[in-house]
Amino acid sequence: MIDLKNDSTIALKGFAMGAANVIPGVSGGTIALLTGIFSRIIDALNAMMEIPTWKMLFKGDFKGFWKKIDGEFLCALAVGVLISIFSLAKLMEYVLEYHPVQTWAFFFGMIAASAVVMLADVKGWTIKDILWVALGIVLGVVICTLSPTQTRDDLWFIFICGAIAICTMILPGISGSFILLLLGKYEYIMSAISELNWPVLIVFAIGCAIGILAFSKVLHWLLGRYERQTMLVLVGFVLGSLIKVWPWNDPQAMQAANVLTGDAPTQMHIPGAVIWAILGVVLVVLLEVLGNRKKTTQETPSE
């Protein structure tokens, strides 16, 4: 039986996750942790990759299959995520065109703060830990340096982008849209969502579906056995990738925006960039405080 109140709550949490995944710097996985649904998402995805689950479907046990994959939960979550992404894509497209420096500064502040928060959560540092972080930094710098600003618009590449980006969506601290940035497809996908470019959206969605199903087991296994090493490499990767979101990376976009807003073509917008970067840091810190408060509440025994 459908529980509208519970489904609405799940959809709202999905909306928050979708908003996070539109912004390169806030992870949908982090939002899932804060709202208490992270484990449920992982369990549902794992269930979808188990052979006995699909045997239920082929045997006609639709009710058992639906319950096994937590279907009502996944549907409500997906509705919230999709509404959020489609409603915010046009806003992202607008601010990147008219205020690129301030927007990238905001992203830069969030991404840098997220990396610092992840490092602060690591206890008992060792030389090996430092080496894992260093490896991640090198990978991030190399990938950002070698990756072209413009990448192919072919549908096969869009499929790959979807498959890779969706995997990071469920990792706390790593943003799927940030991966799209590294692949040179963030603005392209935001534009496709805003303009309802269905061929691109369908291929991207198929890539997301196949990617999350194919890699959910791998991610589950990797985090289960090598969580510390994995997270250290990821945080290093984020730090190394900051060069990709430096606010003044694209002088042409900055000059075009200055023309649109009536500013001097060479206007750097340094004060505005600093303010927006600070706001990005504040947002991440606020999310971390809320997350710690929720964790403390859960760990406090009831009297």
Backbone bond lengths (Angstrom), bond angles and torsions (degrees), N, CA, C in turn:
res aa  C-N    CA-C-N  psi(-1)  N-CA   C-N-CA  omega(-1)  CA-C   N-CA-C  phi
1 M - - - 1.473 - - 1.534 109.65 -
2 I 1.340 115.93 135.02 1.455 120.76 -177.40 1.527 110.50 -72.76
3 D 1.320 115.97 130.49 1.454 122.82 177.50 1.529 107.66 -105.83
4 L 1.340 117.15 96.05 1.458 121.11 -174.04 1.528 112.45 -61.26
5 K 1.327 116.93 -39.01 1.454 120.10 -178.74 1.531 110.49 -64.42
6 N 1.328 116.26 -47.28 1.463 120.67 -179.75 1.529 110.85 -67.16
7 D 1.346 116.86 -42.21 1.459 120.51 -179.81 1.528 111.32 -64.32
8 S 1.330 116.53 -36.77 1.467 120.58 178.23 1.523 110.56 -64.98
9 T 1.333 116.02 -39.49 1.465 120.31 177.82 1.520 110.93 -63.94
10 I 1.334 116.22 -43.92 1.465 121.06 178.25 1.527 110.07 -62.92
11 A 1.335 116.82 -41.31 1.464 120.90 179.86 1.530 110.94 -62.85
12 L 1.331 117.09 -38.76 1.465 120.55 177.62 1.532 110.98 -64.41
13 K 1.327 115.64 -38.41 1.469 119.22 176.55 1.523 110.01 -66.69
14 G 1.340 116.07 -37.03 1.451 120.40 175.53 1.517 111.53 -64.62
15 F 1.338 116.60 -37.62 1.468 121.25 177.15 1.522 110.06 -59.92
16 A 1.346 116.19 -43.20 1.467 120.59 178.95 1.527 110.86 -64.63
17 M 1.343 116.36 -39.74 1.461 120.04 177.81 1.527 110.91 -64.89
18 G 1.336 116.26 -41.31 1.460 120.13 179.33 1.516 111.73 -63.05
19 A 1.353 115.80 -42.19 1.465 120.37 177.96 1.517 110.50 -60.96
20 A 1.329 116.48 -40.77 1.460 120.85 -179.95 1.522 110.73 -64.69
21 N 1.324 116.60 -37.83 1.461 119.62 -177.04 1.518 112.78 -77.02
22 V 1.328 117.99 -15.35 1.457 120.99 174.42 1.526 110.40 -77.75
23 I 1.336 116.37 -27.59 1.463 121.91 -176.38 1.523 110.28 -98.03
24 P 1.335 118.87 120.63 1.467 120.89 179.86 1.530 111.13 -73.94
25 G 1.293 117.43 90.22 1.462 119.73 -178.64 1.512 111.76 159.61
26 V 1.319 116.09 -28.25 1.458 120.46 176.18 1.526 107.66 -109.81
27 S 1.315 116.93 125.81 1.461 121.40 -175.58 1.518 111.65 -86.93
28 G 1.342 115.49 136.76 1.461 119.90 173.73 1.515 110.84 -63.21
29 G 1.346 116.86 -32.30 1.458 120.92 176.41 1.517 112.32 -63.67
30 T 1.331 115.88 -36.57 1.469 119.96 177.12 1.520 110.64 -64.21
31 I 1.338 116.56 -43.66 1.459 120.79 178.08 1.527 110.18 -62.81
32 A 1.340 116.51 -39.48 1.462 120.31 178.19 1.525 110.76 -62.02
33 L 1.329 116.59 -39.01 1.468 120.10 176.77 1.522 111.07 -65.26
34 L 1.335 116.29 -45.27 1.469 120.79 -177.67 1.529 111.30 -63.28
35 T 1.331 116.47 -34.71 1.464 119.90 -176.86 1.528 112.77 -92.93
36 G 1.335 116.58 1.59 1.464 120.83 173.25 1.515 116.18 78.20
37 I 1.341 118.24 22.87 1.465 119.45 -178.03 1.529 112.51 -118.80
38 F 1.330 118.07 6.27 1.463 121.03 -176.01 1.529 111.48 -60.54
39 S 1.322 117.05 -50.95 1.468 120.81 -178.24 1.524 111.20 -62.58
40 R 1.327 116.27 -36.73 1.462 120.35 -179.43 1.529 110.88 -65.84
41 I 1.335 116.49 -37.91 1.465 120.40 177.85 1.529 110.09 -64.66
42 I 1.328 116.58 -47.07 1.464 121.26 -179.33 1.528 110.32 -61.49
43 D 1.333 116.93 -43.58 1.475 120.98 -179.98 1.526 110.89 -62.34
44 A 1.338 116.83 -41.63 1.468 120.64 -179.55 1.529 111.06 -65.78
45 L 1.329 116.21 -41.70 1.462 120.14 179.45 1.522 111.23 -66.78
46 N 1.326 116.09 -40.03 1.461 119.68 177.91 1.525 111.19 -63.95
47 A 1.329 116.01 -39.05 1.468 120.26 179.26 1.525 110.96 -61.96
48 M 1.332 116.68 -35.17 1.453 120.88 -179.24 1.525 112.23 -70.47
49 M 1.339 117.18 -15.61 1.457 120.99 -179.55 1.523 112.55 -100.54
50 E 1.334 116.72 5.46 1.463 120.22 -179.66 1.526 110.44 -96.18
51 I 1.327 116.66 133.82 1.469 122.30 -178.11 1.534 112.37 -59.35
52 P 1.356 119.44 -43.68 1.475 119.59 179.20 1.530 113.34 -57.40
53 T 1.342 116.20 -30.64 1.465 119.94 179.13 1.528 110.44 -62.74
54 W 1.324 116.60 -45.36 1.456 120.72 -177.80 1.529 111.78 -75.36
55 K 1.325 116.73 -24.50 1.466 119.46 174.53 1.515 110.45 -62.88
56 M 1.355 115.92 -36.04 1.464 120.24 176.55 1.525 110.49 -58.37
57 L 1.343 115.44 -43.82 1.460 120.28 -177.63 1.520 110.86 -66.05
58 F 1.328 117.04 -45.13 1.458 121.05 -177.68 1.528 112.56 -69.17
59 K 1.348 115.73 -23.55 1.465 119.86 177.82 1.529 111.82 -86.80
60 G 1.318 116.16 -0.81 1.456 119.76 178.62 1.515 114.58 89.81
61 D 1.326 117.57 6.66 1.462 121.20 179.65 1.536 109.13 -87.19
62 F 1.329 115.58 69.92 1.459 120.52 -175.80 1.530 111.72 -65.09
63 K 1.322 116.31 -37.91 1.460 120.21 -179.69 1.529 110.67 -64.05
64 G 1.347 115.97 -43.04 1.461 119.78 178.59 1.510 111.87 -66.62
65 F 1.332 116.85 -40.16 1.468 121.71 178.22 1.517 110.52 -62.42
66 W 1.333 116.52 -46.61 1.470 121.92 -178.50 1.527 111.01 -61.65
67 K 1.331 115.25 -40.94 1.464 119.62 179.25 1.520 111.30 -69.45
68 K 1.341 116.71 -38.88 1.462 121.66 -177.94 1.519 111.64 -63.08
69 I 1.331 117.85 -41.57 1.469 120.91 -178.70 1.531 112.20 -88.97
70 D 1.340 115.85 3.92 1.469 120.34 -178.89 1.531 109.22 56.55
71 G 1.334 114.88 49.81 1.449 121.98 -171.92 1.518 115.73 -58.20
72 E 1.338 116.55 -43.34 1.467 119.41 -179.17 1.523 110.79 -62.64
73 F 1.335 115.95 -40.68 1.469 121.46 178.28 1.526 110.28 -62.74
74 L 1.348 117.65 -48.12 1.460 121.52 -178.02 1.527 111.82 -63.67
75 C 1.331 116.93 -39.08 1.469 120.30 179.37 1.525 111.51 -65.55
76 A 1.323 116.46 -46.10 1.471 120.61 179.23 1.524 110.43 -62.34
77 L 1.337 115.71 -41.17 1.466 120.43 179.25 1.523 110.43 -64.54
78 A 1.332 116.89 -44.13 1.465 121.43 -178.64 1.529 111.38 -63.27
79 V 1.332 117.06 -39.09 1.465 120.65 178.24 1.526 110.30 -60.28
80 G 1.327 116.92 -46.62 1.459 121.37 179.23 1.520 112.22 -62.46
81 V 1.333 116.31 -43.45 1.472 120.96 -179.74 1.528 110.71 -62.81
82 L 1.330 117.03 -46.17 1.464 121.22 -176.95 1.525 111.87 -66.22
83 I 1.329 116.97 -42.76 1.472 120.11 178.20 1.525 109.97 -59.66
84 S 1.323 116.25 -43.00 1.462 121.28 -179.03 1.519 111.38 -63.72
85 I 1.326 116.58 -48.97 1.459 120.77 -176.76 1.526 111.40 -62.58
86 F 1.346 116.83 -45.55 1.458 119.94 -177.84 1.531 112.18 -69.32
87 S 1.324 117.15 -29.75 1.466 119.48 -178.44 1.528 111.98 -81.80
88 L 1.321 118.18 -24.66 1.462 120.77 -176.29 1.526 113.52 -99.90
89 A 1.320 117.67 -14.42 1.468 120.33 -176.57 1.523 112.01 -60.31
90 K 1.333 117.12 -43.54 1.466 120.56 -178.93 1.524 111.09 -64.11
91 L 1.340 117.27 -36.70 1.460 120.83 176.91 1.525 110.31 -62.18
92 M 1.340 117.12 -44.52 1.462 120.66 179.24 1.526 111.10 -62.90
93 E 1.328 115.65 -40.21 1.466 120.29 179.22 1.532 110.36 -62.46
94 Y 1.317 115.99 -40.28 1.475 120.93 -178.77 1.529 111.78 -66.84
95 V 1.331 117.33 -50.95 1.467 119.74 -175.71 1.523 111.60 -67.35
96 L 1.330 117.84 -31.58 1.462 119.84 177.59 1.528 111.82 -70.66
97 E 1.323 116.89 -27.39 1.465 120.28 178.58 1.517 112.13 -82.91
98 Y 1.340 116.83 -41.52 1.457 120.88 -174.02 1.532 113.56 -96.42
99 H 1.318 118.08 -26.50 1.466 121.29 -177.76 1.531 110.76 -138.02
100 P 1.332 117.81 59.28 1.472 119.76 -174.95 1.520 113.96 -64.67
101 V 1.332 117.81 -40.43 1.474 119.94 -177.56 1.517 110.98 -63.47
102 Q 1.335 116.25 -48.92 1.465 119.83 -179.81 1.531 111.42 -64.20
103 T 1.333 116.35 -38.43 1.464 120.37 -178.98 1.522 110.98 -66.42
104 W 1.336 117.01 -47.47 1.464 120.10 179.25 1.523 111.38 -66.31
105 A 1.337 116.57 -32.05 1.473 119.75 176.38 1.524 110.13 -65.07
106 F 1.333 116.36 -40.66 1.460 121.36 176.85 1.526 110.61 -60.90
107 F 1.341 116.08 -47.01 1.461 120.85 177.05 1.534 111.05 -61.41
108 F 1.335 116.21 -42.81 1.466 121.33 -179.17 1.527 110.34 -59.54
109 G 1.338 116.31 -45.15 1.463 120.43 179.79 1.513 111.86 -62.47
110 M 1.331 116.86 -42.13 1.468 120.20 -179.84 1.525 112.02 -67.05
111 I 1.328 115.76 -44.16 1.466 119.48 -177.68 1.523 110.82 -65.98
112 A 1.344 116.80 -44.14 1.464 120.22 178.97 1.531 111.06 -62.91
113 A 1.336 116.10 -42.93 1.466 119.79 179.64 1.521 111.27 -65.39
114 S 1.336 116.85 -38.58 1.461 120.36 178.54 1.525 110.86 -61.52
115 A 1.330 116.57 -40.71 1.463 120.74 179.37 1.524 110.66 -64.91
116 V 1.324 116.55 -42.51 1.479 120.79 179.68 1.525 110.27 -64.06
117 V 1.329 116.50 -41.80 1.468 120.63 178.96 1.521 110.50 -61.84
118 M 1.331 116.84 -42.96 1.452 120.80 178.70 1.526 111.24 -63.24
119 L 1.319 117.34 -39.95 1.472 121.09 177.60 1.523 110.95 -65.82
120 A 1.335 116.59 -38.46 1.467 120.82 -178.90 1.518 111.85 -66.05
121 D 1.332 116.62 -24.94 1.467 120.49 -179.66 1.529 112.91 -77.87
122 V 1.328 116.69 -13.31 1.472 120.86 -178.93 1.527 109.53 -81.45
123 K 1.312 116.66 126.56 1.463 121.68 -179.95 1.528 109.82 -112.55
124 G 1.327 115.80 150.16 1.464 120.85 175.83 1.511 113.71 65.79
125 W 1.324 116.62 57.01 1.460 121.56 -177.08 1.525 112.03 -62.22
126 T 1.329 115.82 142.35 1.465 122.65 175.04 1.524 109.00 -129.06
127 I 1.327 116.48 171.44 1.461 120.90 178.01 1.531 110.26 -60.71
128 K 1.338 116.53 -38.78 1.460 120.51 179.18 1.526 111.16 -61.95
129 D 1.334 115.60 -38.78 1.469 119.24 178.98 1.524 110.57 -61.52
130 I 1.317 116.39 -43.85 1.463 121.34 179.98 1.528 110.36 -62.47
131 L 1.332 115.76 -39.27 1.463 120.02 179.04 1.519 111.50 -66.07
132 W 1.357 117.39 -38.47 1.459 120.34 177.45 1.537 110.52 -62.77
133 V 1.338 116.45 -42.66 1.465 120.23 178.16 1.526 109.89 -63.77
134 A 1.343 116.26 -43.34 1.463 120.64 179.96 1.526 110.86 -61.00
135 L 1.334 116.19 -39.13 1.463 120.61 177.49 1.526 110.17 -61.21
136 G 1.339 115.97 -44.06 1.460 120.14 178.54 1.519 112.27 -62.33
137 I 1.347 116.58 -41.17 1.470 120.52 178.89 1.519 110.73 -62.06
138 V 1.326 116.09 -45.45 1.471 120.32 179.36 1.522 110.29 -60.76
139 L 1.340 117.06 -45.01 1.465 120.65 178.66 1.526 111.23 -59.60
140 G 1.346 116.11 -43.89 1.456 120.62 -179.31 1.518 112.05 -62.71
141 V 1.340 116.28 -45.42 1.465 120.83 -179.48 1.524 110.74 -65.07
142 V 1.330 115.94 -45.14 1.471 120.29 -178.54 1.526 111.18 -62.37
143 I 1.340 116.46 -47.12 1.469 120.18 -178.27 1.521 111.02 -64.05
144 C 1.343 116.88 -42.73 1.467 120.29 -179.50 1.521 111.67 -68.90
145 T 1.326 116.31 -33.16 1.462 120.42 -179.79 1.519 111.45 -73.16
146 L 1.336 115.29 -39.53 1.458 119.87 -176.51 1.518 113.14 -84.08
147 S 1.363 116.19 -28.01 1.469 118.65 -176.88 1.525 110.28 -71.43
148 P 1.336 118.10 131.51 1.468 121.54 -179.28 1.524 111.47 -71.54
149 T 1.338 115.39 154.19 1.462 119.81 177.20 1.521 110.48 -64.57
150 Q 1.337 115.96 -39.89 1.456 121.39 177.46 1.528 109.04 -109.61
151 T 1.311 116.66 129.74 1.466 121.15 177.65 1.521 109.18 -118.02
152 R 1.301 116.11 173.41 1.467 121.63 -174.95 1.524 111.81 -63.50
153 D 1.332 115.54 145.27 1.465 121.52 175.70 1.528 111.84 -98.12
154 D 1.335 116.80 7.41 1.459 120.53 -179.75 1.525 110.27 -61.14
155 L 1.325 115.58 146.83 1.462 120.40 -176.59 1.527 112.44 -63.18
156 W 1.336 118.16 -31.07 1.462 119.51 178.95 1.526 110.70 -65.25
157 F 1.342 115.97 -34.82 1.466 119.36 178.97 1.530 110.39 -74.00
158 I 1.331 116.72 -35.48 1.466 120.81 176.36 1.526 109.45 -62.30
159 F 1.333 116.37 -39.80 1.469 121.78 177.00 1.530 110.30 -59.57
160 I 1.316 117.31 -46.15 1.465 121.40 179.74 1.525 110.93 -63.71
161 C 1.327 116.35 -41.35 1.471 120.45 178.57 1.524 110.62 -59.28
162 G 1.327 116.75 -43.98 1.460 120.50 178.63 1.513 112.00 -62.94
163 A 1.337 116.48 -43.19 1.465 121.09 -178.49 1.518 112.13 -63.61
164 I 1.339 116.66 -38.35 1.466 120.53 -178.77 1.528 111.18 -77.76
165 A 1.343 116.24 -45.93 1.464 120.34 -175.23 1.522 112.04 -63.68
166 I 1.329 118.14 -37.89 1.465 120.46 -176.43 1.516 111.52 -66.95
167 C 1.339 117.15 -30.29 1.465 119.98 -179.60 1.525 111.08 -65.12
168 T 1.329 116.43 -37.07 1.462 119.63 -179.40 1.531 111.67 -76.76
169 M 1.342 116.93 -16.64 1.460 119.87 -178.40 1.520 112.22 -61.42
170 I 1.342 116.54 -30.91 1.460 119.58 -177.17 1.522 112.17 -96.21
171 L 1.346 116.63 6.42 1.467 120.13 176.50 1.523 109.39 -96.04
172 P 1.324 119.18 118.07 1.464 120.47 177.26 1.518 110.44 -59.91
173 G 1.334 116.07 130.00 1.456 120.60 177.45 1.518 113.97 97.69
174 I 1.332 118.49 -16.60 1.455 121.77 -178.94 1.519 109.58 -117.35
175 S 1.325 116.21 124.90 1.455 121.57 -176.44 1.522 111.34 -94.31
176 G 1.342 116.66 132.61 1.450 121.25 177.41 1.520 111.90 -62.44
177 S 1.333 116.91 -37.89 1.463 120.01 179.88 1.526 111.03 -69.34
178 F 1.337 116.75 -26.44 1.458 120.33 175.69 1.528 109.82 -66.50
179 I 1.331 116.78 -38.76 1.460 120.72 176.55 1.531 110.04 -64.83
180 L 1.334 117.17 -38.46 1.462 119.81 175.82 1.523 111.12 -62.26
181 L 1.329 116.22 -34.69 1.466 120.50 175.13 1.519 110.49 -60.23
182 L 1.328 116.31 -47.48 1.455 120.84 -178.82 1.525 111.11 -63.58
183 L 1.324 116.04 -32.42 1.465 120.84 179.64 1.532 112.00 -83.99
184 G 1.341 116.13 -1.55 1.456 120.60 178.36 1.511 114.45 73.57
185 K 1.334 116.77 25.23 1.461 119.84 -174.33 1.531 113.45 -127.12
186 Y 1.325 118.56 11.86 1.471 119.81 -178.34 1.531 111.04 -64.79
187 E 1.325 116.86 -55.38 1.465 120.14 -177.60 1.528 111.14 -65.20
188 Y 1.327 116.56 -33.89 1.466 120.92 179.38 1.528 110.98 -64.31
189 I 1.324 117.06 -44.75 1.464 120.73 -179.53 1.529 110.61 -70.16
190 M 1.345 117.32 -39.66 1.462 120.03 177.00 1.533 110.14 -60.42
191 S 1.331 116.16 -40.88 1.464 120.61 178.38 1.533 110.84 -66.21
192 A 1.333 116.56 -39.96 1.472 120.19 178.81 1.524 111.13 -63.03
193 I 1.335 116.28 -39.05 1.467 120.46 178.33 1.524 110.10 -67.61
194 S 1.324 116.32 -44.63 1.456 121.04 -178.21 1.528 111.99 -64.12
195 E 1.341 116.20 -38.76 1.463 120.96 -176.49 1.530 112.98 -94.57
196 L 1.352 116.45 2.51 1.463 122.45 -178.41 1.529 111.50 53.31
197 N 1.325 114.58 52.46 1.462 120.94 176.00 1.529 107.42 -79.40
198 W 1.348 115.94 88.82 1.464 121.11 -169.60 1.524 114.85 -62.25
199 P 1.326 121.52 -41.02 1.478 119.12 178.14 1.529 111.93 -56.97
200 V 1.335 116.71 -44.63 1.464 120.67 178.90 1.520 110.70 -66.87
201 L 1.325 117.01 -44.28 1.463 120.77 -177.76 1.527 111.85 -64.88
202 I 1.337 116.72 -40.50 1.466 120.07 -179.26 1.523 110.74 -65.80
203 V 1.332 116.29 -45.46 1.468 120.03 179.50 1.528 110.32 -64.26
204 F 1.323 116.38 -42.08 1.463 120.70 178.51 1.524 110.46 -62.05
205 A 1.337 116.62 -42.62 1.469 121.12 -179.94 1.526 111.06 -64.82
206 I 1.338 116.69 -40.01 1.472 119.96 177.41 1.524 110.11 -63.08
207 G 1.325 115.75 -41.82 1.462 119.70 176.66 1.513 111.61 -60.57
208 C 1.344 116.03 -42.29 1.475 120.56 178.24 1.524 110.85 -61.26
209 A 1.342 116.34 -46.18 1.468 120.76 -177.35 1.518 111.60 -62.78
210 I 1.327 116.02 -48.10 1.464 120.03 -179.35 1.530 110.69 -67.77
211 G 1.328 115.93 -40.06 1.459 120.14 -178.86 1.515 112.94 -62.76
212 I 1.334 116.59 -46.22 1.463 118.87 -176.37 1.522 111.66 -71.14
213 L 1.334 116.88 -31.76 1.463 119.57 177.13 1.530 110.83 -73.69
214 A 1.328 116.25 -40.39 1.463 120.50 -176.86 1.525 112.02 -70.98
215 F 1.339 116.43 -34.54 1.455 119.04 -173.08 1.524 114.48 -104.94
216 S 1.340 117.73 -6.44 1.464 118.70 -178.67 1.524 111.42 -62.25
217 K 1.332 116.01 -40.07 1.471 119.79 178.23 1.521 110.57 -66.07
218 V 1.343 115.82 -42.02 1.466 120.20 -179.81 1.521 110.40 -62.96
219 L 1.350 115.93 -46.24 1.457 120.21 179.08 1.522 111.31 -62.98
220 H 1.328 115.62 -40.68 1.463 120.29 179.33 1.531 110.18 -61.92
221 W 1.339 116.39 -43.83 1.466 121.62 179.83 1.528 110.70 -67.50
222 L 1.338 116.01 -43.35 1.461 120.92 -177.59 1.522 111.38 -63.79
223 L 1.322 116.40 -45.08 1.461 120.09 -179.91 1.525 110.98 -72.32
224 G 1.334 116.58 -27.97 1.459 119.67 178.66 1.512 112.69 -71.37
225 R 1.347 117.49 -35.50 1.467 121.30 -175.30 1.529 113.56 -102.68
226 Y 1.315 116.15 -33.69 1.464 119.61 -175.44 1.528 110.89 -131.72
227 E 1.316 115.87 45.51 1.469 119.88 -175.23 1.524 111.59 -60.05
228 R 1.322 117.02 -45.98 1.460 120.29 -176.33 1.534 111.07 -62.93
229 Q 1.331 116.43 -49.33 1.457 119.75 -179.43 1.525 111.78 -63.39
230 T 1.340 115.27 -40.91 1.459 119.85 -179.61 1.519 111.42 -62.01
231 M 1.322 116.68 -47.69 1.459 120.69 -178.15 1.531 111.66 -67.44
232 L 1.341 117.60 -34.22 1.463 120.51 178.38 1.525 110.88 -66.77
233 V 1.331 116.87 -42.07 1.460 120.13 176.87 1.523 110.22 -64.75
234 L 1.330 116.87 -40.37 1.460 120.82 -179.64 1.527 112.04 -64.31
235 V 1.326 116.79 -42.66 1.459 118.79 -179.31 1.529 110.36 -68.55
236 G 1.326 116.52 -35.50 1.458 119.63 174.82 1.517 111.02 -64.71
237 F 1.321 115.72 -40.22 1.461 121.21 177.89 1.524 111.02 -60.41
238 V 1.323 115.81 -42.28 1.469 120.45 178.82 1.526 110.51 -62.45
239 L 1.336 116.35 -44.55 1.467 120.40 179.58 1.528 111.07 -61.83
240 G 1.328 116.19 -44.88 1.456 119.93 -179.91 1.511 113.07 -66.61
241 S 1.333 116.29 -27.12 1.464 121.21 -176.92 1.520 113.44 -84.03
242 L 1.319 117.33 -2.99 1.463 120.00 -179.10 1.525 112.38 -60.71
243 I 1.328 116.78 -24.95 1.469 119.13 179.59 1.532 111.31 -63.01
244 K 1.328 116.16 -21.58 1.466 120.52 -178.71 1.527 111.50 -73.89
245 V 1.330 117.89 -26.76 1.467 121.01 -175.46 1.527 112.03 -110.63
246 W 1.320 117.59 18.35 1.467 120.02 174.81 1.528 108.47 -58.27
247 P 1.338 118.64 126.99 1.471 121.75 -170.80 1.523 115.61 -55.67
248 W 1.338 117.56 -27.50 1.462 120.44 -176.24 1.526 111.98 -106.03
249 N 1.318 116.58 27.23 1.465 121.41 -179.24 1.519 113.15 -68.67
250 D 1.326 117.01 -29.41 1.467 121.24 -173.49 1.532 110.33 -120.37
251 P 1.339 117.74 85.60 1.472 120.88 -178.49 1.526 113.33 -59.26
252 Q 1.336 116.79 -33.39 1.466 119.61 -179.30 1.520 111.89 -65.89
253 A 1.338 116.21 -43.39 1.465 120.18 177.80 1.520 110.43 -64.28
254 M 1.335 116.35 -38.21 1.464 120.87 179.58 1.526 110.63 -64.60
255 Q 1.339 116.80 -45.06 1.463 120.34 179.86 1.529 111.35 -65.64
256 A 1.331 116.77 -39.68 1.462 120.12 178.77 1.529 110.73 -63.43
257 A 1.328 116.66 -39.98 1.460 120.57 178.86 1.523 110.66 -66.92
258 N 1.317 117.11 -37.62 1.470 120.70 178.81 1.524 111.13 -63.28
259 V 1.322 116.09 -37.17 1.465 120.26 176.96 1.525 110.38 -65.95
260 L 1.333 116.57 -41.92 1.468 120.75 -179.48 1.521 111.81 -64.98
261 T 1.343 116.42 -36.83 1.471 120.52 -176.71 1.522 113.34 -93.55
262 G 1.354 117.08 -0.80 1.464 120.14 177.32 1.505 114.37 82.06
263 D 1.317 119.21 14.71 1.466 122.39 177.94 1.523 109.63 -89.87
264 A 1.324 114.82 168.01 1.464 119.95 175.04 1.522 109.08 -63.38
265 P 1.342 118.79 139.57 1.471 121.52 -177.12 1.522 114.07 -55.34
266 T 1.348 116.57 -29.49 1.466 120.04 -177.56 1.535 113.36 -94.89
267 Q 1.326 117.23 7.17 1.464 121.12 -179.08 1.529 110.12 -59.82
268 M 1.359 117.12 126.99 1.469 121.91 -175.05 1.532 113.18 -93.27
269 H 1.323 117.29 -20.13 1.465 122.00 179.01 1.548 112.16 57.15
270 I 1.311 115.69 39.44 1.467 119.63 -177.04 1.533 112.58 -63.67
271 P 1.351 120.54 -47.92 1.481 119.32 178.80 1.523 112.54 -58.09
272 G 1.349 116.17 -43.95 1.466 119.64 179.36 1.515 111.77 -64.14
273 A 1.330 116.27 -38.66 1.464 120.12 179.57 1.521 110.52 -64.09
274 V 1.319 116.92 -41.70 1.472 120.83 179.42 1.528 110.53 -63.00
275 I 1.320 116.14 -44.27 1.470 120.41 -179.04 1.524 110.47 -62.61
276 W 1.344 116.83 -45.71 1.463 119.79 -178.30 1.524 112.20 -69.39
277 A 1.331 116.91 -32.70 1.464 119.61 176.17 1.530 110.04 -65.07
278 I 1.336 115.80 -40.98 1.470 120.16 178.18 1.524 110.23 -63.92
279 L 1.337 116.72 -40.97 1.468 120.31 177.61 1.524 111.19 -61.49
280 G 1.336 116.50 -37.91 1.453 120.30 176.57 1.521 112.08 -63.09
281 V 1.325 116.09 -41.42 1.469 120.86 177.22 1.522 110.37 -63.56
282 V 1.323 115.85 -44.19 1.467 120.67 -178.73 1.519 111.07 -61.44
283 L 1.333 116.93 -41.07 1.461 120.65 179.86 1.525 111.39 -60.73
284 V 1.343 117.04 -45.22 1.459 120.99 -179.80 1.529 110.92 -66.26
285 V 1.315 116.84 -41.63 1.468 120.58 178.64 1.524 110.17 -62.47
286 L 1.336 116.25 -41.35 1.465 120.51 178.82 1.523 110.88 -61.56
287 L 1.325 116.58 -43.76 1.464 120.35 177.77 1.526 110.99 -62.50
288 E 1.323 117.05 -38.66 1.463 120.96 179.28 1.529 110.89 -66.16
289 V 1.328 116.36 -41.84 1.470 120.45 178.32 1.514 110.46 -62.20
290 L 1.337 116.54 -44.71 1.461 120.64 178.84 1.525 110.91 -62.97
291 G 1.341 115.64 -39.11 1.457 119.64 178.55 1.518 112.33 -64.70
292 N 1.328 117.37 -43.04 1.470 121.42 178.64 1.519 111.24 -65.59
293 R 1.343 115.68 -37.49 1.463 119.58 179.24 1.519 110.31 -65.63
294 K 1.344 116.23 -40.30 1.469 120.40 179.12 1.522 110.21 -65.17
295 K 1.353 116.10 -41.59 1.463 120.70 -179.95 1.524 110.43 -63.39
296 T 1.339 116.20 -42.22 1.460 120.54 179.67 1.518 111.26 -63.22
297 T 1.334 115.51 -40.98 1.468 120.43 179.29 1.520 111.14 -63.08
298 Q 1.344 115.96 -41.17 1.457 120.06 -179.49 1.526 112.21 -68.11
299 E 1.336 116.78 -33.47 1.454 121.38 -177.01 1.512 113.10 -83.94
300 T 1.339 117.54 -14.77 1.466 121.24 179.44 1.524 109.64 -76.39
301 P 1.326 119.06 118.67 1.464 120.93 -178.96 1.510 111.42 -66.81
302 S 1.309 115.74 140.35 1.456 120.03 179.04 1.515 110.18 -75.79
303 E 1.304 114.85 142.91 1.471 118.86 -177.93 1.529 111.04 -85.69
